[in-house]
């Protein structure tokens, strides 16, 4: 798709009365829609990478003794702590459905073979999926649905189209209407399929006894709320309810007024068949306001997808406790320094100030601007507190690469360098130098992080003050029969946490086995 961005034009004169009525129902105005369009058309200022984070330069590889100490400390503290487990799907856009929809819309077995389609579109996951289709959780239902088609066509290229249609729209499967968190991903006792939602719910339930209270916040599409309620009711057996004494489950929806327009390759607003404007969920960044309302001691944010293998769940939960324990330890250290330096009776000590500057670089990845050397000790102390008095997150970082995942980078920000998590779509891809820098970064972040949003004096931070104020960027997706560009808001752990302090802990690769693509449905 050509994603060039011409000069913005005023599109408000093209809106019909029905369009404006839709805007009123959504609680938006045509001026807001115009601003969305202009944002899609304008080349925004991209992130500028200085270097990638690596071991001893942003990423900590913890020693066994440190891990043991953190686990022991966590065991002592957790019973008195309230935990909020904030679970998001990495993208409301469903890559699995999009891959199948694109194949169903574009593949014509009379014009090309399936193999040629796969090679032309590099859809190798699609080839694997059909080769191992018998492992598909709904295979028996699929076979039943296919009886209405010609028996001889089932193992042909045309048969693959029939199967795709039944998977997307067929009775008792109907993936086209399922949110990603309700996709089945493994068999339980060889009888029933377990969804991502169930997997995360049961995973968190096992951790509930370790805390004073656990609040599970699932970010889900509002139109799918009934489906989630039905699944939750089905798994809420007396035994499960007994375990939920200190666990609550809540659902968070993307506000309808946050949804944004999309444009086609002619930069025209995309419309549905009934001529209504297509609105798209602008990514998980829209949940920042919900995050801002949480009052628990620890907020643990994770993507819904990391539950593919049951074997990793116990060690993964142990690793999460390490992140949470590190968060508590680092928060205490930050609060101690701020309290010390802001005490009205504190006598400025140049030696202590230089010691703190080195300490916050080592422990919090805080790099103060170079001109601080010209400041007085009092001015240095004030700046230290300003940089340290921010929301804090301790994130997992994995050595290796994973397509589409954010990477930890030192970026140019304000008056110096800052450690941030950068998504590939935030880059200036016209710069070969930036592309090479990003490609060669050794680590990626899997969306596993423990967060603290309370200040040293007990007050809560206003998270809106610590995010990137850019309105968003273009993200290309497949919809129906065409590529479209949607407005993606700064990601929850990307632009929306840009001004947070970030600590990175190396996570073993084996603990991240995400459920994302077609191959995962049959693995």
C-alpha positions in Angstrom: 0.0 0.0 0.0 1.2 3.5 -0.8 1.3 5.2 2.5 2.7 8.5 1.2 1.1 11.5 3.0 0.0 14.5 0.8 -0.9 17.9 2.2 -4.0 17.8 4.4 -7.3 18.9 2.9 -10.5 20.0 4.6 -12.9 17.0 4.4 -15.7 18.3 6.6 -17.7 19.5 3.6 -18.0 15.9 2.4 -19.8 14.6 5.5 -23.5 13.8 5.1 -26.3 14.3 7.7 -26.0 10.5 8.5 -22.3 11.0 9.1 -22.9 13.9 11.5 -25.6 11.9 13.3 -23.1 9.0 13.8 -20.6 11.6 15.2 -23.1 12.8 17.7 -23.9 9.2 18.8 -20.2 8.7 19.3 -19.8 11.9 21.3 -17.4 13.4 18.7 -17.5 16.3 16.2 -16.6 16.6 12.6 -13.7 18.8 13.7 -12.3 15.9 15.7 -12.7 13.6 12.6 -10.9 16.3 10.5 -8.0 16.4 13.0 -7.8 12.6 12.8 -7.6 12.8 9.0 -5.0 15.5 9.2 -2.9 13.4 11.6 -3.0 10.5 9.1 -1.9 12.9 6.3 1.0 14.6 8.1 4.4 13.2 8.5 4.9 13.3 12.2 8.1 13.7 14.1 9.5 10.2 14.6 11.5 8.8 17.5 15.3 9.3 17.1 17.3 6.4 18.3 20.8 6.9 19.7 21.6 3.3 20.5 20.0 0.1 21.6 19.8 -1.0 25.2 22.0 -3.9 26.1 23.5 -5.7 29.1 25.2 -3.2 31.4 23.7 -0.3 29.4 20.0 -0.4 30.3 19.4 -4.2 30.7 20.1 -6.0 34.0 21.0 -9.7 33.9 20.3 -10.7 37.5 22.5 -13.0 39.5 21.0 -16.1 41.1 21.7 -14.6 44.6 19.8 -11.4 43.7 16.8 -13.4 42.3 16.7 -15.5 45.5 16.8 -12.4 47.7 14.0 -10.7 45.7 11.8 -13.9 45.9 12.3 -14.0 49.7 11.5 -10.3 50.0 8.4 -10.7 47.9 7.2 -13.6 50.0 7.4 -11.4 53.1 5.6 -8.4 51.6 3.0 -9.8 49.1 0.3 -10.8 51.7 -0.1 -7.1 52.5 -0.2 -5.8 49.0 -3.0 -5.2 46.5 -2.3 -6.2 43.0 -4.0 -5.1 39.8 -3.3 -7.4 36.8 -4.0 -5.3 33.8 -4.4 -7.6 30.8 -4.5 -6.2 27.2 -4.5 -7.9 23.9 -1.3 -6.6 22.1 -3.5 -5.4 19.3 -7.3 -5.3 18.9 -6.6 -5.9 15.2 -6.7 -9.6 14.8 -3.8 -10.8 12.6 -5.2 -14.4 12.4 -8.6 -13.2 11.1 -6.9 -10.7 8.8 -4.7 -13.4 7.2 -7.7 -15.7 6.6 -9.9 -12.8 5.3 -7.1 -11.7 2.9 -6.7 -15.2 1.6 -10.5 -15.6 1.2 -10.8 -12.3 -0.6 -7.8 -12.5 -2.9 -7.2 -16.1 -3.7 -8.7 -17.4 -6.9 -7.9 -21.1 -7.6 -8.8 -20.7 -11.2 -6.0 -18.1 -11.7 -3.2 -19.4 -9.5 -2.2 -22.3 -7.3 -2.2 -22.1 -3.5 1.6 -22.5 -3.5 2.0 -19.5 -5.8 -0.3 -17.4 -3.6 1.7 -18.4 -0.5 5.0 -17.4 -2.1 3.6 -14.2 -3.6 2.3 -13.0 -0.3 4.9 -14.8 1.9 2.0 -16.4 3.8 4.0 -19.3 5.0 2.0 -19.6 8.2 -1.1 -20.2 6.1 0.6 -23.1 4.3 1.6 -24.6 7.7 -2.0 -24.1 9.0 -3.6 -26.1 6.2 -0.9 -28.8 6.3 -1.6 -29.4 10.0 -5.4 -28.6 9.9 -6.3 -31.8 11.8 -4.8 -30.2 15.0 -7.2 -27.3 14.7 -9.3 -27.2 18.0 -12.5 -27.0 16.0 -11.5 -29.6 13.4 -14.5 -31.9 14.1 -16.9 -29.0 13.8 -15.2 -27.9 10.6 -15.5 -31.4 9.1 -19.2 -31.3 9.9 -19.7 -27.9 8.3 -17.8 -29.0 5.2 -20.3 -31.8 4.4 -22.4 -29.4 2.4 -19.5 -29.0 -0.1 -18.4 -31.4 -2.7 -16.4 -34.3 -1.1 -13.9 -34.4 -3.9 -13.0 -30.7 -3.5 -12.0 -30.9 0.1 -8.3 -31.6 -0.5 -8.0 -29.2 -3.4 -7.1 -25.5 -3.5 -10.8 -24.8 -3.8 -11.3 -26.9 -0.6 -9.0 -24.5 1.2 -11.3 -21.7 0.3 -14.3 -23.7 1.6 -12.4 -24.4 4.9 -11.5 -20.7 5.2 -15.1 -19.6 4.7 -16.3 -22.1 7.4 -13.6 -21.0 9.9 -14.5 -17.3 9.4 -18.3 -17.5 9.1 -19.4 -21.1 9.7 -21.8 -22.3 12.4 -20.2 -22.9 15.8 -16.8 -21.5 14.7 -17.4 -18.0 13.2 -13.9 -16.6 14.0 -14.8 -13.4 12.2 -16.8 -12.3 15.2 -14.4 -13.5 17.9 -12.1 -11.2 19.7 -8.5 -12.6 20.0 -8.9 -13.3 23.7 -11.7 -15.8 23.0 -9.7 -17.8 20.5 -9.0 -21.4 21.6 -5.3 -22.2 22.0 -4.9 -25.6 23.7 -6.9 -28.7 24.7 -7.7 -29.2 28.3 -7.9 -32.9 29.3 -8.2 -33.6 25.6 -11.8 -32.6 25.7 -12.4 -28.9 25.5 -10.5 -25.9 24.1 -9.2 -23.3 26.4 -9.3 -19.6 25.3 -6.7 -17.0 25.9 -9.1 -15.3 28.4 -9.6 -18.5 30.3 -5.9 -19.2 30.4 -5.1 -15.7 31.8 -7.9 -15.9 34.3 -6.9 -19.3 35.7 -3.2 -18.2 35.7 -4.0 -15.2 37.8 -6.3 -17.2 40.0 -3.4 -19.4 41.1 -1.5 -16.3 42.1 -4.4 -14.8 44.1 -3.6 -16.5 47.4 -0.2 -14.7 47.5 -1.7 -11.2 47.8 -4.1 -9.3 50.0 -6.3 -8.7 47.0 -6.0 -9.2 43.2 -8.0 -7.2 40.7 -8.0 -8.6 37.2 -8.7 -5.9 34.6 -9.3 -7.3 31.1 -9.3 -4.8 28.2 -11.9 -6.2 25.8 -14.1 -4.9 22.9 -17.5 -3.7 24.2 -19.4 -5.5 21.5 -18.0 -8.8 22.8 -18.8 -8.3 26.5 -21.6 -10.9 26.5 -19.3 -13.5 25.0 -16.8 -12.8 27.8 -19.5 -13.0 30.4 -20.7 -16.4 29.1 -17.2 -17.8 29.2 -16.6 -16.5 32.7 -19.9 -18.0 33.9 -19.0 -21.3 32.3 -15.7 -21.6 34.2 -17.0 -20.2 37.5 -17.5 -23.6 39.1 -18.0 -23.8 42.9 -14.3 -24.8 43.2 -13.3 -21.7 41.2 -15.6 -19.4 43.1 -14.1 -20.6 46.4 -10.6 -19.6 45.1 -11.9 -16.1 44.1 -12.4 -14.9 47.7 -9.8 -12.2 47.2 -10.0 -12.0 43.4 -12.2 -9.7 41.4 -12.7 -9.6 37.6 -13.4 -6.4 35.7 -13.7 -5.6 32.0 -12.6 -2.3 30.4 -13.8 -1.2 27.0 -12.3 1.2 24.5 -14.4 4.4 24.7 -16.4 4.7 21.5 -15.3 8.3 21.2 -11.6 7.1 21.0 -12.1 5.1 17.8 -10.7 6.7 14.7 -11.2 6.8 11.0 -9.2 4.9 8.3 -8.1 5.8 4.8 -7.6 3.8 1.7 -4.6 3.9 -0.8 -6.2 7.0 -2.4 -6.3 8.7 1.1 -10.1 8.6 1.0 -12.0 7.8 4.2 -12.9 4.1 4.3 -16.7 3.3 4.4 -18.7 0.2 5.0 -21.1 -1.3 2.4 -23.9 0.7 3.8 -21.8 3.9 3.3 -21.2 4.4 7.0 -17.7 5.5 8.0 -15.5 2.7 9.3 -14.1 3.4 12.8 -11.1 1.5 14.1 -9.8 0.8 17.6 -6.6 2.8 17.8 -4.5 0.3 19.8 -4.1 -0.3 23.5 -2.9 3.2 24.1 -6.5 4.2 24.7 -6.5 2.4 28.0 -4.2 4.9 29.7 -7.1 6.7 31.3 -8.3 3.4 32.9 -4.7 2.8 34.1 -4.8 6.2 35.7 -7.7 5.3 37.9 -6.1 2.3 39.5 -5.1 2.7 43.2 -3.5 -0.7 43.9 0.1 -1.0 45.2 1.3 -2.8 42.1 0.0 -2.8 38.6 1.2 -5.7 36.5 0.6 -5.2 32.8 0.9 -8.0 30.4 -0.3 -9.0 26.9 -3.1 -11.6 26.8 -1.1 -13.8 24.4 1.7 -15.2 26.5 -0.1 -18.4 27.6 0.5 -20.8 24.7 2.4 -23.4 26.7 1.1 -24.7 30.0 4.7 -25.8 30.9 5.9 -22.2 31.2 3.1 -20.9 33.5 4.7 -21.7 36.8 8.2 -20.4 36.0 6.6 -17.4 34.2 4.6 -16.5 37.4 7.8 -16.8 39.4 9.6 -14.4 37.1 6.7 -12.0 37.4 7.1 -12.0 41.1 10.8 -11.1 40.6 9.8 -8.1 38.5 7.2 -7.0 41.2 9.8 -7.4 44.0 12.3 -5.4 42.0 9.7 -2.7 41.6 9.0 -2.5 45.3 12.8 -2.4 46.1 13.5 0.3 43.5 10.4 2.4 44.5 11.7 2.4 48.1 15.1 3.5 47.0 13.7 6.3 44.8 11.4 7.5 47.7 14.3 7.5 50.2 16.5 9.6 47.9 13.7 12.1 47.2 12.7 12.4 50.8 16.3 12.9 51.8 17.0 15.6 49.2 13.7 17.5 49.8 14.0 17.5 53.6 14.0 21.1 54.7 16.8 20.3 57.2 19.0 18.6 54.6 22.4 20.2 54.3 23.7 20.1 50.6 26.7 17.8 50.3 28.5 17.9 46.9 30.0 14.4 47.5 26.6 12.9 48.3 25.1 14.6 45.3 27.6 13.1 42.9 27.1 9.7 44.5 23.4 10.0 43.9 23.9 11.0 40.3 25.9 7.8 39.7 23.4 5.7 41.7 20.3 6.8 39.7 22.1 6.1 36.5 23.0 2.6 37.6 19.7 1.7 39.3 17.1 3.7 37.3 18.8 4.4 33.9 18.4 8.1 34.5 20.9 10.2 32.5 20.9 13.8 33.6 21.7 16.5 31.0 25.4 17.3 30.5 25.0 21.0 31.5 24.3 19.8 35.1 28.0 20.1 35.7 27.5 23.9 35.7 24.8 23.7 38.4 25.2 24.4 42.1 24.7 21.5 44.5 21.2 22.7 45.4 20.2 23.0 41.7 21.6 19.4 41.1 19.6 18.1 44.0 16.4 19.7 42.6 17.0 18.2 39.2 17.7 14.8 40.6 14.3 14.8 42.4 12.6 16.1 39.3 13.9 13.2 37.2 13.4 10.6 39.9 9.9 11.7 41.0 8.1 9.9 38.1 6.0 6.8 37.5 8.2 3.7 37.6 8.1 0.4 35.6 10.2 -2.7 35.7 10.0 -4.5 32.4 11.1 -7.8 31.0 13.6 -7.7 28.1 14.4 -10.8 26.0 17.6 -11.3 24.1 16.7 -12.0 20.5 14.2 -10.8 18.0 10.4 -11.1 17.6 8.7 -9.5 14.6 6.4 -6.6 15.5 7.5 -6.3 19.2 8.9 -3.1 20.7 12.6 -2.8 21.5 14.4 -0.9 24.3 16.3 2.0 23.0 18.2 5.0 24.2 16.5 7.9 22.4 17.2 11.6 22.0 14.6 13.3 24.4 14.3 16.7 25.9 17.9 17.8 26.9 19.6 14.5 26.7 19.1 10.7 26.3 16.3 8.6 27.7 15.5 4.9 27.9 12.3 4.1 26.0 10.4 1.2 24.4 10.1 1.9 20.7 7.6 0.2 18.4 8.8 -0.4 14.8 6.0 1.8 13.4 7.3 4.8 15.4 10.5 4.9 13.3 11.4 7.1 10.5 11.8 4.4 7.8 13.1 6.9 5.3 16.3 6.9 7.4 18.4 3.9 6.6 20.7 4.6 9.5 17.8 4.5 12.0 16.4 1.3 10.4 19.9 -0.4 10.7 20.2 0.8 14.4 16.8 -0.6 15.3 17.3 -3.9 13.4 20.6 -4.5 15.3 19.2 -4.0 18.8 19.9 -7.2 20.8 16.7 -7.1 22.9 13.0 -6.9 22.6 10.2 -6.3 25.2 7.4 -8.8 25.4 4.9 -6.6 27.2 5.5 -7.9 30.7 6.0 -5.1 33.3 5.4 -4.2 37.0 4.4 -0.6 37.5 4.1 1.9 40.4 2.1 5.1 39.9 2.2 6.4 43.5 4.6 9.2 44.6 6.9 9.2 47.6 4.3 11.1 49.6 1.4 8.7 48.8 -0.2 10.8 46.1 -0.9 9.3 42.7 0.8 10.5 39.6 -1.4 12.0 36.8 -0.3 9.7 34.0 -1.5 12.1 31.3 1.5 14.3 32.3 4.0 11.5 31.5 3.0 10.4 28.0 3.9 11.4 24.5 1.6 14.2 23.4 1.7 13.2 19.7 -1.7 12.2 18.4 -0.6 9.0 16.7 0.8 7.5 13.6 -0.3 5.5 10.5 -0.6 1.8 10.8 -1.4 -0.3 7.7 -4.0 -3.2 8.1 -6.0 -5.4 5.9 -9.8 -4.9 6.0 -12.3 -6.8 3.8 -10.5 -6.7 0.4 -8.0 -3.9 0.7 -5.1 -2.5 2.7 -6.1 0.5 4.8 -4.2 3.0 6.9 -5.6 3.5 10.5 -4.6 6.0 13.1 -2.7 4.2 15.8 -2.4 6.0 19.2 0.9 5.9 21.0 1.1 2.4 22.6 0.3 1.9 26.2 3.9 0.9 27.0 5.4 3.0 24.2 4.5 6.7 23.8 2.0 6.6 26.7 4.8 5.8 29.1 7.5 7.8 27.3 8.4 9.9 30.4 8.3 7.1 32.9 11.5 5.8 34.5 12.3 2.3 33.1 14.2 -0.6 34.5 14.9 -3.6 32.3 15.4 -7.2 33.6 16.5 -9.9 31.2 13.9 -12.6 30.8 14.6 -16.1 29.6 13.4 -16.6 26.0 11.7 -19.9 27.0 9.2 -17.9 29.2 7.8 -16.1 26.2 5.7 -18.3 23.9 3.0 -16.0 22.6 -0.2 -17.0 20.8 -0.3 -14.7 17.8 -0.4 -16.3 14.4 -2.2 -19.0 12.5 0.5 -21.6 13.4 -0.4 -21.2 17.1 -3.9 -22.5 16.5 -2.5 -25.9 15.5 0.6 -26.1 17.7 
